[in-house]
């Protein structure tokens, strides 16, 4: 998702909610951001558990994607 977003021509911003649980994943994301110079278009909030904060994000976003691994 991050690479697809960074290579798109959109002026929108991407907000990613959640923690980096895998240091390899974190390294790959930071490499993509550096390569595509996209740090001004991405925001990593960390984990959010408050219902009001999550509801506000969902109500005001252009699109909401939900992904996880188990």
CHARMM internal coordinates of N, CA and C (Angstrom, degrees):
IC EDIT
DIST 1 N 1 CA 1.4505
DIST 1 CA 1 C 1.5307
ANGL 1 N 1 CA 1 C 110.92
DIST 1 C 2 N 1.3112
ANGL 1 CA 1 C 2 N 116.90
DIHE 1 N 1 CA 1 C 2 N -42.48
DIST 2 N 2 CA 1.4634
ANGL 1 C 2 N 2 CA 120.05
DIHE 1 CA 1 C 2 N 2 CA -177.03
DIST 2 CA 2 C 1.5186
ANGL 2 N 2 CA 2 C 110.72
DIHE 1 C 2 N 2 CA 2 C -65.11
DIST 2 C 3 N 1.3180
ANGL 2 CA 2 C 3 N 117.84
DIHE 2 N 2 CA 2 C 3 N -47.05
DIST 3 N 3 CA 1.4628
ANGL 2 C 3 N 3 CA 120.12
DIHE 2 CA 2 C 3 N 3 CA -179.20
DIST 3 CA 3 C 1.5327
ANGL 3 N 3 CA 3 C 110.86
DIHE 2 C 3 N 3 CA 3 C -64.04
DIST 3 C 4 N 1.3197
ANGL 3 CA 3 C 4 N 117.65
DIHE 3 N 3 CA 3 C 4 N -42.83
DIST 4 N 4 CA 1.4599
ANGL 3 C 4 N 4 CA 120.59
DIHE 3 CA 3 C 4 N 4 CA 177.74
DIST 4 CA 4 C 1.5073
ANGL 4 N 4 CA 4 C 111.60
DIHE 3 C 4 N 4 CA 4 C -59.99
DIST 4 C 5 N 1.3188
ANGL 4 CA 4 C 5 N 116.43
DIHE 4 N 4 CA 4 C 5 N -41.96
DIST 5 N 5 CA 1.4561
ANGL 4 C 5 N 5 CA 120.45
DIHE 4 CA 4 C 5 N 5 CA 178.32
DIST 5 CA 5 C 1.5202
ANGL 5 N 5 CA 5 C 111.10
DIHE 4 C 5 N 5 CA 5 C -64.29
DIST 5 C 6 N 1.3306
ANGL 5 CA 5 C 6 N 117.14
DIHE 5 N 5 CA 5 C 6 N -46.92
DIST 6 N 6 CA 1.4663
ANGL 5 C 6 N 6 CA 120.36
DIHE 5 CA 5 C 6 N 6 CA -177.41
DIST 6 CA 6 C 1.5193
ANGL 6 N 6 CA 6 C 113.12
DIHE 5 C 6 N 6 CA 6 C -65.68
DIST 6 C 7 N 1.3164
ANGL 6 CA 6 C 7 N 117.38
DIHE 6 N 6 CA 6 C 7 N -26.98
DIST 7 N 7 CA 1.4716
ANGL 6 C 7 N 7 CA 119.69
DIHE 6 CA 6 C 7 N 7 CA 179.05
DIST 7 CA 7 C 1.5228
ANGL 7 N 7 CA 7 C 112.54
DIHE 6 C 7 N 7 CA 7 C -89.69
DIST 7 C 8 N 1.3150
ANGL 7 CA 7 C 8 N 117.49
DIHE 7 N 7 CA 7 C 8 N -5.05
DIST 8 N 8 CA 1.4627
ANGL 7 C 8 N 8 CA 120.45
DIHE 7 CA 7 C 8 N 8 CA 178.60
DIST 8 CA 8 C 1.5263
ANGL 8 N 8 CA 8 C 110.45
DIHE 7 C 8 N 8 CA 8 C -78.80
DIST 8 C 9 N 1.2944
ANGL 8 CA 8 C 9 N 115.43
DIHE 8 N 8 CA 8 C 9 N 167.55
DIST 9 N 9 CA 1.4651
ANGL 8 C 9 N 9 CA 120.12
DIHE 8 CA 8 C 9 N 9 CA -179.20
DIST 9 CA 9 C 1.5302
ANGL 9 N 9 CA 9 C 112.30
DIHE 8 C 9 N 9 CA 9 C -98.13
DIST 9 C 10 N 1.3177
ANGL 9 CA 9 C 10 N 117.58
DIHE 9 N 9 CA 9 C 10 N 13.39
DIST 10 N 10 CA 1.4604
ANGL 9 C 10 N 10 CA 120.75
DIHE 9 CA 9 C 10 N 10 CA -177.77
DIST 10 CA 10 C 1.5268
ANGL 10 N 10 CA 10 C 111.91
DIHE 9 C 10 N 10 CA 10 C -71.57
DIST 10 C 11 N 1.3016
ANGL 10 CA 10 C 11 N 114.99
DIHE 10 N 10 CA 10 C 11 N 150.29
DIST 11 N 11 CA 1.4559
ANGL 10 C 11 N 11 CA 121.42
DIHE 10 CA 10 C 11 N 11 CA 173.25
DIST 11 CA 11 C 1.5279
ANGL 11 N 11 CA 11 C 111.30
DIHE 10 C 11 N 11 CA 11 C -96.34
DIST 11 C 12 N 1.3315
ANGL 11 CA 11 C 12 N 116.47
DIHE 11 N 11 CA 11 C 12 N -1.52
DIST 12 N 12 CA 1.4649
ANGL 11 C 12 N 12 CA 121.21
DIHE 11 CA 11 C 12 N 12 CA 179.40
DIST 12 CA 12 C 1.5240
ANGL 12 N 12 CA 12 C 110.14
DIHE 11 C 12 N 12 CA 12 C -67.62
DIST 12 C 13 N 1.3182
ANGL 12 CA 12 C 13 N 115.88
DIHE 12 N 12 CA 12 C 13 N 167.09
DIST 13 N 13 CA 1.4526
ANGL 12 C 13 N 13 CA 121.84
DIHE 12 CA 12 C 13 N 13 CA 176.32
DIST 13 CA 13 C 1.5224
ANGL 13 N 13 CA 13 C 109.02
DIHE 12 C 13 N 13 CA 13 C -109.30
DIST 13 C 14 N 1.3327
ANGL 13 CA 13 C 14 N 115.49
DIHE 13 N 13 CA 13 C 14 N 153.79
DIST 14 N 14 CA 1.4591
ANGL 13 C 14 N 14 CA 122.04
DIHE 13 CA 13 C 14 N 14 CA 178.35
DIST 14 CA 14 C 1.5204
ANGL 14 N 14 CA 14 C 108.35
DIHE 13 C 14 N 14 CA 14 C -113.09
DIST 14 C 15 N 1.3206
ANGL 14 CA 14 C 15 N 115.93
DIHE 14 N 14 CA 14 C 15 N 125.09
DIST 15 N 15 CA 1.4619
ANGL 14 C 15 N 15 CA 121.86
DIHE 14 CA 14 C 15 N 15 CA 176.72
DIST 15 CA 15 C 1.5161
ANGL 15 N 15 CA 15 C 107.19
DIHE 14 C 15 N 15 CA 15 C -111.68
DIST 15 C 16 N 1.3308
ANGL 15 CA 15 C 16 N 115.86
DIHE 15 N 15 CA 15 C 16 N 125.16
DIST 16 N 16 CA 1.4498
ANGL 15 C 16 N 16 CA 121.29
DIHE 15 CA 15 C 16 N 16 CA -179.63
DIST 16 CA 16 C 1.5235
ANGL 16 N 16 CA 16 C 107.89
DIHE 15 C 16 N 16 CA 16 C -112.61
DIST 16 C 17 N 1.3269
ANGL 16 CA 16 C 17 N 114.86
DIHE 16 N 16 CA 16 C 17 N 121.48
DIST 17 N 17 CA 1.4568
ANGL 16 C 17 N 17 CA 121.92
DIHE 16 CA 16 C 17 N 17 CA -179.80
DIST 17 CA 17 C 1.5191
ANGL 17 N 17 CA 17 C 107.66
DIHE 16 C 17 N 17 CA 17 C -101.95
DIST 17 C 18 N 1.3245
ANGL 17 CA 17 C 18 N 116.51
DIHE 17 N 17 CA 17 C 18 N 127.05
DIST 18 N 18 CA 1.4634
ANGL 17 C 18 N 18 CA 120.88
DIHE 17 CA 17 C 18 N 18 CA 177.41
DIST 18 CA 18 C 1.5138
ANGL 18 N 18 CA 18 C 111.05
DIHE 17 C 18 N 18 CA 18 C 140.10
DIST 18 C 19 N 1.3010
ANGL 18 CA 18 C 19 N 114.91
DIHE 18 N 18 CA 18 C 19 N 170.13
DIST 19 N 19 CA 1.4599
ANGL 18 C 19 N 19 CA 121.92
DIHE 18 CA 18 C 19 N 19 CA -179.81
DIST 19 CA 19 C 1.5166
ANGL 19 N 19 CA 19 C 110.80
DIHE 18 C 19 N 19 CA 19 C -99.30
DIST 19 C 20 N 1.3220
ANGL 19 CA 19 C 20 N 115.74
DIHE 19 N 19 CA 19 C 20 N 152.22
DIST 20 N 20 CA 1.4598
ANGL 19 C 20 N 20 CA 121.10
DIHE 19 CA 19 C 20 N 20 CA 169.34
DIST 20 CA 20 C 1.5196
ANGL 20 N 20 CA 20 C 106.63
DIHE 19 C 20 N 20 CA 20 C -83.23
DIST 20 C 21 N 1.3076
ANGL 20 CA 20 C 21 N 116.83
DIHE 20 N 20 CA 20 C 21 N 110.14
DIST 21 N 21 CA 1.4568
ANGL 20 C 21 N 21 CA 119.74
DIHE 20 CA 20 C 21 N 21 CA -179.38
DIST 21 CA 21 C 1.5188
ANGL 21 N 21 CA 21 C 112.03
DIHE 20 C 21 N 21 CA 21 C -93.76
DIST 21 C 22 N 1.3181
ANGL 21 CA 21 C 22 N 117.16
DIHE 21 N 21 CA 21 C 22 N -14.89
DIST 22 N 22 CA 1.4596
ANGL 21 C 22 N 22 CA 122.73
DIHE 21 CA 21 C 22 N 22 CA -176.20
DIST 22 CA 22 C 1.5257
ANGL 22 N 22 CA 22 C 108.04
DIHE 21 C 22 N 22 CA 22 C -123.55
DIST 22 C 23 N 1.3124
ANGL 22 CA 22 C 23 N 117.96
DIHE 22 N 22 CA 22 C 23 N 119.65
DIST 23 N 23 CA 1.4647
ANGL 22 C 23 N 23 CA 120.60
DIHE 22 CA 22 C 23 N 23 CA -177.14
DIST 23 CA 23 C 1.5275
ANGL 23 N 23 CA 23 C 111.80
DIHE 22 C 23 N 23 CA 23 C -64.61
DIST 23 C 24 N 1.3411
ANGL 23 CA 23 C 24 N 117.94
DIHE 23 N 23 CA 23 C 24 N -29.35
DIST 24 N 24 CA 1.4695
ANGL 23 C 24 N 24 CA 120.33
DIHE 23 CA 23 C 24 N 24 CA 176.80
DIST 24 CA 24 C 1.5251
ANGL 24 N 24 CA 24 C 110.31
DIHE 23 C 24 N 24 CA 24 C -65.41
DIST 24 C 25 N 1.3238
ANGL 24 CA 24 C 25 N 117.05
DIHE 24 N 24 CA 24 C 25 N -42.90
DIST 25 N 25 CA 1.4613
ANGL 24 C 25 N 25 CA 121.63
DIHE 24 CA 24 C 25 N 25 CA 177.19
DIST 25 CA 25 C 1.5209
ANGL 25 N 25 CA 25 C 110.18
DIHE 24 C 25 N 25 CA 25 C -61.49
DIST 25 C 26 N 1.3136
ANGL 25 CA 25 C 26 N 117.01
DIHE 25 N 25 CA 25 C 26 N -44.58
DIST 26 N 26 CA 1.4624
ANGL 25 C 26 N 26 CA 121.19
DIHE 25 CA 25 C 26 N 26 CA 178.92
DIST 26 CA 26 C 1.5256
ANGL 26 N 26 CA 26 C 110.49
DIHE 25 C 26 N 26 CA 26 C -59.88
DIST 26 C 27 N 1.3179
ANGL 26 CA 26 C 27 N 118.10
DIHE 26 N 26 CA 26 C 27 N -42.94
DIST 27 N 27 CA 1.4660
ANGL 26 C 27 N 27 CA 121.96
DIHE 26 CA 26 C 27 N 27 CA 178.55
DIST 27 CA 27 C 1.5246
ANGL 27 N 27 CA 27 C 111.45
DIHE 26 C 27 N 27 CA 27 C -62.98
DIST 27 C 28 N 1.3304
ANGL 27 CA 27 C 28 N 116.79
DIHE 27 N 27 CA 27 C 28 N -41.25
DIST 28 N 28 CA 1.4686
ANGL 27 C 28 N 28 CA 120.70
DIHE 27 CA 27 C 28 N 28 CA 179.40
DIST 28 CA 28 C 1.5227
ANGL 28 N 28 CA 28 C 111.15
DIHE 27 C 28 N 28 CA 28 C -64.53
DIST 28 C 29 N 1.3186
ANGL 28 CA 28 C 29 N 117.59
DIHE 28 N 28 CA 28 C 29 N -41.40
DIST 29 N 29 CA 1.4621
ANGL 28 C 29 N 29 CA 121.16
DIHE 28 CA 28 C 29 N 29 CA 179.33
DIST 29 CA 29 C 1.5221
ANGL 29 N 29 CA 29 C 110.53
DIHE 28 C 29 N 29 CA 29 C -64.70
DIST 29 C 30 N 1.3150
ANGL 29 CA 29 C 30 N 116.56
DIHE 29 N 29 CA 29 C 30 N -44.88
DIST 30 N 30 CA 1.4683
ANGL 29 C 30 N 30 CA 119.54
DIHE 29 CA 29 C 30 N 30 CA 179.76
DIST 30 CA 30 C 1.5307
ANGL 30 N 30 CA 30 C 111.41
DIHE 29 C 30 N 30 CA 30 C -64.48
DIST 30 C 31 N 1.3227
ANGL 30 CA 30 C 31 N 117.70
DIHE 30 N 30 CA 30 C 31 N -35.02
DIST 31 N 31 CA 1.4671
ANGL 30 C 31 N 31 CA 121.03
DIHE 30 CA 30 C 31 N 31 CA 176.53
DIST 31 CA 31 C 1.5300
ANGL 31 N 31 CA 31 C 110.50
DIHE 30 C 31 N 31 CA 31 C -65.36
DIST 31 C 32 N 1.3341
ANGL 31 CA 31 C 32 N 117.49
DIHE 31 N 31 CA 31 C 32 N -41.10
DIST 32 N 32 CA 1.4665
ANGL 31 C 32 N 32 CA 120.76
DIHE 31 CA 31 C 32 N 32 CA 177.26
DIST 32 CA 32 C 1.5275
ANGL 32 N 32 CA 32 C 111.22
DIHE 31 C 32 N 32 CA 32 C -63.00
DIST 32 C 33 N 1.3170
ANGL 32 CA 32 C 33 N 116.09
DIHE 32 N 32 CA 32 C 33 N -44.06
DIST 33 N 33 CA 1.4647
ANGL 32 C 33 N 33 CA 120.38
DIHE 32 CA 32 C 33 N 33 CA -179.80
DIST 33 CA 33 C 1.5180
ANGL 33 N 33 CA 33 C 110.11
DIHE 32 C 33 N 33 CA 33 C -61.12
DIST 33 C 34 N 1.3104
ANGL 33 CA 33 C 34 N 116.65
DIHE 33 N 33 CA 33 C 34 N -43.64
DIST 34 N 34 CA 1.4633
ANGL 33 C 34 N 34 CA 120.67
DIHE 33 CA 33 C 34 N 34 CA 179.34
DIST 34 CA 34 C 1.5286
ANGL 34 N 34 CA 34 C 110.59
DIHE 33 C 34 N 34 CA 34 C -65.32
DIST 34 C 35 N 1.3361
ANGL 34 CA 34 C 35 N 116.70
DIHE 34 N 34 CA 34 C 35 N -45.60
DIST 35 N 35 CA 1.4668
ANGL 34 C 35 N 35 CA 121.39
DIHE 34 CA 34 C 35 N 35 CA -177.69
DIST 35 CA 35 C 1.5280
ANGL 35 N 35 CA 35 C 112.05
DIHE 34 C 35 N 35 CA 35 C -62.04
DIST 35 C 36 N 1.3169
ANGL 35 CA 35 C 36 N 116.87
DIHE 35 N 35 CA 35 C 36 N -44.61
DIST 36 N 36 CA 1.4601
ANGL 35 C 36 N 36 CA 120.88
DIHE 35 CA 35 C 36 N 36 CA -176.63
DIST 36 CA 36 C 1.5274
ANGL 36 N 36 CA 36 C 113.29
DIHE 35 C 36 N 36 CA 36 C -94.95
DIST 36 C 37 N 1.3201
ANGL 36 CA 36 C 37 N 116.77
DIHE 36 N 36 CA 36 C 37 N 3.73
DIST 37 N 37 CA 1.4682
ANGL 36 C 37 N 37 CA 122.07
DIHE 36 CA 36 C 37 N 37 CA 179.66
DIST 37 CA 37 C 1.5338
ANGL 37 N 37 CA 37 C 110.77
DIHE 36 C 37 N 37 CA 37 C 50.07
DIST 37 C 38 N 1.3170
ANGL 37 CA 37 C 38 N 115.81
DIHE 37 N 37 CA 37 C 38 N 53.16
DIST 38 N 38 CA 1.4506
ANGL 37 C 38 N 38 CA 120.07
DIHE 37 CA 37 C 38 N 38 CA -174.00
DIST 38 CA 38 C 1.5105
ANGL 38 N 38 CA 38 C 115.22
DIHE 37 C 38 N 38 CA 38 C -111.18
DIST 38 C 39 N 1.3286
ANGL 38 CA 38 C 39 N 117.88
DIHE 38 N 38 CA 38 C 39 N 15.82
DIST 39 N 39 CA 1.4645
ANGL 38 C 39 N 39 CA 119.12
DIHE 38 CA 38 C 39 N 39 CA -173.71
DIST 39 CA 39 C 1.5284
ANGL 39 N 39 CA 39 C 112.67
DIHE 38 C 39 N 39 CA 39 C -64.13
DIST 39 C 40 N 1.3216
ANGL 39 CA 39 C 40 N 118.29
DIHE 39 N 39 CA 39 C 40 N -25.35
DIST 40 N 40 CA 1.4617
ANGL 39 C 40 N 40 CA 119.82
DIHE 39 CA 39 C 40 N 40 CA 179.44
DIST 40 CA 40 C 1.5280
ANGL 40 N 40 CA 40 C 112.29
DIHE 39 C 40 N 40 CA 40 C -80.50
DIST 40 C 41 N 1.3311
ANGL 40 CA 40 C 41 N 117.10
DIHE 40 N 40 CA 40 C 41 N -8.09
DIST 41 N 41 CA 1.4625
ANGL 40 C 41 N 41 CA 121.53
DIHE 40 CA 40 C 41 N 41 CA -178.96
DIST 41 CA 41 C 1.5132
ANGL 41 N 41 CA 41 C 112.87
DIHE 40 C 41 N 41 CA 41 C -105.71
DIST 41 C 42 N 1.3389
ANGL 41 CA 41 C 42 N 117.43
DIHE 41 N 41 CA 41 C 42 N -6.49
DIST 42 N 42 CA 1.4570
ANGL 41 C 42 N 42 CA 121.46
DIHE 41 CA 41 C 42 N 42 CA -176.60
DIST 42 CA 42 C 1.5189
ANGL 42 N 42 CA 42 C 110.69
DIHE 41 C 42 N 42 CA 42 C -118.76
DIST 42 C 43 N 1.3268
ANGL 42 CA 42 C 43 N 115.21
DIHE 42 N 42 CA 42 C 43 N 141.98
DIST 43 N 43 CA 1.4580
ANGL 42 C 43 N 43 CA 121.55
DIHE 42 CA 42 C 43 N 43 CA 173.57
DIST 43 CA 43 C 1.5208
ANGL 43 N 43 CA 43 C 107.72
DIHE 42 C 43 N 43 CA 43 C -133.18
DIST 43 C 44 N 1.3168
ANGL 43 CA 43 C 44 N 115.85
DIHE 43 N 43 CA 43 C 44 N 128.42
DIST 44 N 44 CA 1.4604
ANGL 43 C 44 N 44 CA 121.94
DIHE 43 CA 43 C 44 N 44 CA 175.16
DIST 44 CA 44 C 1.5215
ANGL 44 N 44 CA 44 C 106.85
DIHE 43 C 44 N 44 CA 44 C -108.19
DIST 44 C 45 N 1.3215
ANGL 44 CA 44 C 45 N 116.93
DIHE 44 N 44 CA 44 C 45 N 116.30
DIST 45 N 45 CA 1.4608
ANGL 44 C 45 N 45 CA 120.66
DIHE 44 CA 44 C 45 N 45 CA -175.49
DIST 45 CA 45 C 1.5164
ANGL 45 N 45 CA 45 C 113.11
DIHE 44 C 45 N 45 CA 45 C -87.92
DIST 45 C 46 N 1.3082
ANGL 45 CA 45 C 46 N 117.71
DIHE 45 N 45 CA 45 C 46 N -16.89
DIST 46 N 46 CA 1.4532
ANGL 45 C 46 N 46 CA 119.77
DIHE 45 CA 45 C 46 N 46 CA -168.19
DIST 46 CA 46 C 1.5219
ANGL 46 N 46 CA 46 C 107.65
DIHE 45 C 46 N 46 CA 46 C 80.03
DIST 46 C 47 N 1.3126
ANGL 46 CA 46 C 47 N 115.85
DIHE 46 N 46 CA 46 C 47 N -170.18
DIST 47 N 47 CA 1.4650
ANGL 46 C 47 N 47 CA 119.79
DIHE 46 CA 46 C 47 N 47 CA -178.51
DIST 47 CA 47 C 1.5257
ANGL 47 N 47 CA 47 C 110.45
DIHE 46 C 47 N 47 CA 47 C -73.25
DIST 47 C 48 N 1.3153
ANGL 47 CA 47 C 48 N 116.12
DIHE 47 N 47 CA 47 C 48 N 136.80
DIST 48 N 48 CA 1.4644
ANGL 47 C 48 N 48 CA 122.64
DIHE 47 CA 47 C 48 N 48 CA 173.26
DIST 48 CA 48 C 1.5181
ANGL 48 N 48 CA 48 C 107.66
DIHE 47 C 48 N 48 CA 48 C -123.66
DIST 48 C 49 N 1.3080
ANGL 48 CA 48 C 49 N 116.12
DIHE 48 N 48 CA 48 C 49 N 125.91
DIST 49 N 49 CA 1.4588
ANGL 48 C 49 N 49 CA 120.00
DIHE 48 CA 48 C 49 N 49 CA -179.53
DIST 49 CA 49 C 1.5249
ANGL 49 N 49 CA 49 C 112.59
DIHE 48 C 49 N 49 CA 49 C -115.04
DIST 49 C 50 N 1.3199
ANGL 49 CA 49 C 50 N 117.26
DIHE 49 N 49 CA 49 C 50 N -11.99
DIST 50 N 50 CA 1.4588
ANGL 49 C 50 N 50 CA 120.42
DIHE 49 CA 49 C 50 N 50 CA -178.61
DIST 50 CA 50 C 1.5179
ANGL 50 N 50 CA 50 C 111.65
DIHE 49 C 50 N 50 CA 50 C -72.39
DIST 50 C 51 N 1.3029
ANGL 50 CA 50 C 51 N 116.06
DIHE 50 N 50 CA 50 C 51 N 127.40
DIST 51 N 51 CA 1.4683
ANGL 50 C 51 N 51 CA 120.27
DIHE 50 CA 50 C 51 N 51 CA -178.59
DIST 51 CA 51 C 1.5217
ANGL 51 N 51 CA 51 C 112.25
DIHE 50 C 51 N 51 CA 51 C -61.16
DIST 51 C 52 N 1.3229
ANGL 51 CA 51 C 52 N 117.41
DIHE 51 N 51 CA 51 C 52 N -39.39
DIST 52 N 52 CA 1.4658
ANGL 51 C 52 N 52 CA 120.21
DIHE 51 CA 51 C 52 N 52 CA -178.43
DIST 52 CA 52 C 1.5201
ANGL 52 N 52 CA 52 C 111.34
DIHE 51 C 52 N 52 CA 52 C -65.45
DIST 52 C 53 N 1.3223
ANGL 52 CA 52 C 53 N 117.11
DIHE 52 N 52 CA 52 C 53 N -43.34
DIST 53 N 53 CA 1.4696
ANGL 52 C 53 N 53 CA 120.57
DIHE 52 CA 52 C 53 N 53 CA 179.35
DIST 53 CA 53 C 1.5216
ANGL 53 N 53 CA 53 C 110.77
DIHE 52 C 53 N 53 CA 53 C -63.40
DIST 53 C 54 N 1.3202
ANGL 53 CA 53 C 54 N 117.15
DIHE 53 N 53 CA 53 C 54 N -45.06
DIST 54 N 54 CA 1.4630
ANGL 53 C 54 N 54 CA 120.53
DIHE 53 CA 53 C 54 N 54 CA 179.53
DIST 54 CA 54 C 1.5269
ANGL 54 N 54 CA 54 C 111.50
DIHE 53 C 54 N 54 CA 54 C -66.19
DIST 54 C 55 N 1.3016
ANGL 54 CA 54 C 55 N 117.67
DIHE 54 N 54 CA 54 C 55 N -40.88
DIST 55 N 55 CA 1.4660
ANGL 54 C 55 N 55 CA 121.22
DIHE 54 CA 54 C 55 N 55 CA 178.14
DIST 55 CA 55 C 1.5328
ANGL 55 N 55 CA 55 C 110.29
DIHE 54 C 55 N 55 CA 55 C -61.44
DIST 55 C 56 N 1.3183
ANGL 55 CA 55 C 56 N 116.31
DIHE 55 N 55 CA 55 C 56 N -43.52
DIST 56 N 56 CA 1.4708
ANGL 55 C 56 N 56 CA 120.05
DIHE 55 CA 55 C 56 N 56 CA 179.28
DIST 56 CA 56 C 1.5159
ANGL 56 N 56 CA 56 C 111.08
DIHE 55 C 56 N 56 CA 56 C -61.67
DIST 56 C 57 N 1.3228
ANGL 56 CA 56 C 57 N 117.77
DIHE 56 N 56 CA 56 C 57 N -45.29
DIST 57 N 57 CA 1.4693
ANGL 56 C 57 N 57 CA 120.09
DIHE 56 CA 56 C 57 N 57 CA 177.51
DIST 57 CA 57 C 1.5245
ANGL 57 N 57 CA 57 C 111.28
DIHE 56 C 57 N 57 CA 57 C -58.93
DIST 57 C 58 N 1.3124
ANGL 57 CA 57 C 58 N 116.35
DIHE 57 N 57 CA 57 C 58 N -46.06
DIST 58 N 58 CA 1.4692
ANGL 57 C 58 N 58 CA 120.07
DIHE 57 CA 57 C 58 N 58 CA -178.10
DIST 58 CA 58 C 1.5236
ANGL 58 N 58 CA 58 C 112.25
DIHE 57 C 58 N 58 CA 58 C -65.75
DIST 58 C 59 N 1.3206
ANGL 58 CA 58 C 59 N 118.09
DIHE 58 N 58 CA 58 C 59 N -37.31
DIST 59 N 59 CA 1.4571
ANGL 58 C 59 N 59 CA 121.32
DIHE 58 CA 58 C 59 N 59 CA -178.49
DIST 59 CA 59 C 1.5235
ANGL 59 N 59 CA 59 C 112.60
DIHE 58 C 59 N 59 CA 59 C -70.98
DIST 59 C 60 N 1.3158
ANGL 59 CA 59 C 60 N 117.67
DIHE 59 N 59 CA 59 C 60 N -26.61
DIST 60 N 60 CA 1.4603
ANGL 59 C 60 N 60 CA 120.63
DIHE 59 CA 59 C 60 N 60 CA -174.22
DIST 60 CA 60 C 1.5267
ANGL 60 N 60 CA 60 C 113.92
DIHE 59 C 60 N 60 CA 60 C -109.79
DIST 60 C 61 N 1.3064
ANGL 60 CA 60 C 61 N 116.93
DIHE 60 N 60 CA 60 C 61 N 10.09
DIST 61 N 61 CA 1.4585
ANGL 60 C 61 N 61 CA 118.41
DIHE 60 CA 60 C 61 N 61 CA -178.89
DIST 61 CA 61 C 1.5307
ANGL 61 N 61 CA 61 C 110.56
DIHE 60 C 61 N 61 CA 61 C -94.36
DIST 61 C 62 N 1.3125
ANGL 61 CA 61 C 62 N 115.02
DIHE 61 N 61 CA 61 C 62 N 159.52
DIST 62 N 62 CA 1.4574
ANGL 61 C 62 N 62 CA 121.78
DIHE 61 CA 61 C 62 N 62 CA 176.78
DIST 62 CA 62 C 1.5338
ANGL 62 N 62 CA 62 C 109.55
DIHE 61 C 62 N 62 CA 62 C -75.30
DIST 62 C 63 N 1.3149
ANGL 62 CA 62 C 63 N 115.75
DIHE 62 N 62 CA 62 C 63 N -42.81
DIST 63 N 63 CA 1.4617
ANGL 62 C 63 N 63 CA 121.91
DIHE 62 CA 62 C 63 N 63 CA 178.39
DIST 63 CA 63 C 1.5253
ANGL 63 N 63 CA 63 C 107.89
DIHE 62 C 63 N 63 CA 63 C -148.24
DIST 63 C 64 N 1.3249
ANGL 63 CA 63 C 64 N 116.11
DIHE 63 N 63 CA 63 C 64 N 148.99
DIST 64 N 64 CA 1.4546
ANGL 63 C 64 N 64 CA 121.95
DIHE 63 CA 63 C 64 N 64 CA 179.97
DIST 64 CA 64 C 1.5237
ANGL 64 N 64 CA 64 C 107.48
DIHE 63 C 64 N 64 CA 64 C -122.46
DIST 64 C 65 N 1.3307
ANGL 64 CA 64 C 65 N 116.15
DIHE 64 N 64 CA 64 C 65 N 118.21
DIST 65 N 65 CA 1.4675
ANGL 64 C 65 N 65 CA 121.08
DIHE 64 CA 64 C 65 N 65 CA 177.49
DIST 65 CA 65 C 1.5231
ANGL 65 N 65 CA 65 C 107.80
DIHE 64 C 65 N 65 CA 65 C -113.70
DIST 65 C 66 N 1.3073
ANGL 65 CA 65 C 66 N 115.43
DIHE 65 N 65 CA 65 C 66 N 140.04
DIST 66 N 66 CA 1.4604
ANGL 65 C 66 N 66 CA 119.99
DIHE 65 CA 65 C 66 N 66 CA -178.85
DIST 66 CA 66 C 1.5127
ANGL 66 N 66 CA 66 C 107.77
DIHE 65 C 66 N 66 CA 66 C -122.26
DIST 66 C 67 N 1.3012
ANGL 66 CA 66 C 67 N 115.78
DIHE 66 N 66 CA 66 C 67 N 123.04
DIST 67 N 67 CA 1.4588
ANGL 66 C 67 N 67 CA 119.86
DIHE 66 CA 66 C 67 N 67 CA 178.85
DIST 67 CA 67 C 1.5157
ANGL 67 N 67 CA 67 C 110.31
DIHE 66 C 67 N 67 CA 67 C -138.60
DIST 67 C 68 N 1.2957
ANGL 67 CA 67 C 68 N 115.79
DIHE 67 N 67 CA 67 C 68 N 148.63
DIST 68 N 68 CA 1.4576
ANGL 67 C 68 N 68 CA 120.48
DIHE 67 CA 67 C 68 N 68 CA 177.05
DIST 68 CA 68 C 1.5313
ANGL 68 N 68 CA 68 C 108.30
DIHE 67 C 68 N 68 CA 68 C -159.37
DIST 68 C 69 N 1.3036
ANGL 68 CA 68 C 69 N 114.91
DIHE 68 N 68 CA 68 C 69 N 167.44
DIST 69 N 69 CA 1.4557
ANGL 68 C 69 N 69 CA 119.82
DIHE 68 CA 68 C 69 N 69 CA 173.69
DIST 69 CA 69 C 1.5131
ANGL 69 N 69 CA 69 C 107.74
DIHE 68 C 69 N 69 CA 69 C -129.54
DIST 69 C 70 N 1.2997
ANGL 69 CA 69 C 70 N 115.44
DIHE 69 N 69 CA 69 C 70 N 155.94
DIST 70 N 70 CA 1.4669
ANGL 69 C 70 N 70 CA 118.01
DIHE 69 CA 69 C 70 N 70 CA 179.37
DIST 70 CA 70 C 1.5089
ANGL 70 N 70 CA 70 C 110.65
DIHE 69 C 70 N 70 CA 70 C -134.70
END
COOR INIT
IC SEED 1 N 1 CA 1 C
IC BUILD
